[in-house]
């Protein structure tokens, strides 16, 4: 659908390409009607096979990029321009009357080369963000007033706007508000309402945060300016009409403080896998422990069938070896 609407390469970079498609003749849709729920034997529609699509896959996702950062937060310039990239990708949906309804970092990725390193300006990152998940998209109806307040929200409470969490129909403005929440999480390292569990508490906390004039870190350094103004600007926009995206980008760029530096400077933006030495070390350590345990089981099994005197003599050294290995391994106190 997007490929048909936006054939230019500039737009195609913001969504995955379709590498293949077809139908599965052996897997068909169920013939479900009003009477099917009363019977256990639901028949299949023989003439309607299920379609499939092979989509382009690329990494890293924004969630992976954020969580793998050793600084636990992203710089202001990177956060702002990555957020603009998310909005550029969503704009393609909004222009056709669709709302994503479940905007979160896991559903966006950055196009990096195989080597994982980019020597690009931070301001160019917005042209490398692509949306990877579209299963929640739904066409919103511009001719119907936004009066319904009993709709269930199917997205992530962490990033959903206060309007959609209150039961209103999601629109393009709500998708953009979710992007602003993502930007806030990136610069702070944690979303302000991360510890809240209830929906009402999250909504209350979000409304409080949206009234802040700026976003500051623990040391009092300003990270984002005009914070409350961006929400005021968004809520003044007509929910069921096309947003002025160029003006929106300008409003977001005004949020960058002077202390953040120039985004036009050349910088090395990189991503490699494994991401964290701690994660890599823990994975290798767990793998080596599994191999040792399997080796011990293999050695102990034939000794059970040996003579009683010899097996009893060999049992004590094995126990000593196990005790010494447990003492050397991290977390042995918890195991004992």
PEDA-V472349 format. One line per field, one symbol per residue. phi: phi as a letter, one per 20 degrees, with the letter a starting at -180 (. if undefined). psi: psi as a letter, one per 40 degrees, with the letter a starting at -180 (. if undefined). burial: 1 if it has 24 or more other ideal C-beta (glycine too) atoms within 12 Angstrom, else 0. A space follows every 10 residues. Layout:
phi->???
psi->???
burial->???
//
This chain:
phi->.ffffcffff effebfeeea brcdfeddff eecfeffecf eeedefecfe ebcddfdbce ffffgffeff embdffffff ffffffffff gffffdnddf mbfbgfdccd fdfffnccdc fffeffedec edccfefbfe efedfedfcc feeeeegfdf fffffeoeff cfffffffff fffffffena fgdfeedfff ffffffffff effbdcefen ffdcelffff fffffefffd cffeffffff ffffffffff nefeffbedc bccfedffff ffffffffff ffffffffff ffffeeffff fffeffffff ffffffffff nfffff
psi->dddddgeidd ddeeiiihei iaihdehiii ghadedeeid ghiihdegih iihhihhiii iddddddehd eeiiiddddd dddddddddd dddddeeiid efhideeiih hiideeihgi ideeddeehi heheeeiihi heehigehee ihheahddei iddddeeihi addddddddd ddddddddeh idfdeididd ddddddddde ehdihiadee hhdhifdddd ddddeeihde ihigdddddd dddeehidee iheeihihhi hihidhdddd dddddddddd dddddddddd ddedeiiddd dddedddddd ddddddddii edddd.
burial->0100000000 1011111000 0000000000 0000000000 0000000000 0000000111 1111111110 0011111111 1111111111 1111010111 1111111111 1100000101 0111111111 1111011101 0000010000 1010111111 1111110111 1111111111 1111111100 1110000000 0110110011 0101100000 0011111001 1011001011 0010100110 1110111001 0010000010 1000000000 0000000000 0000000000 0000000000 0000000000 0000000000 000000
//
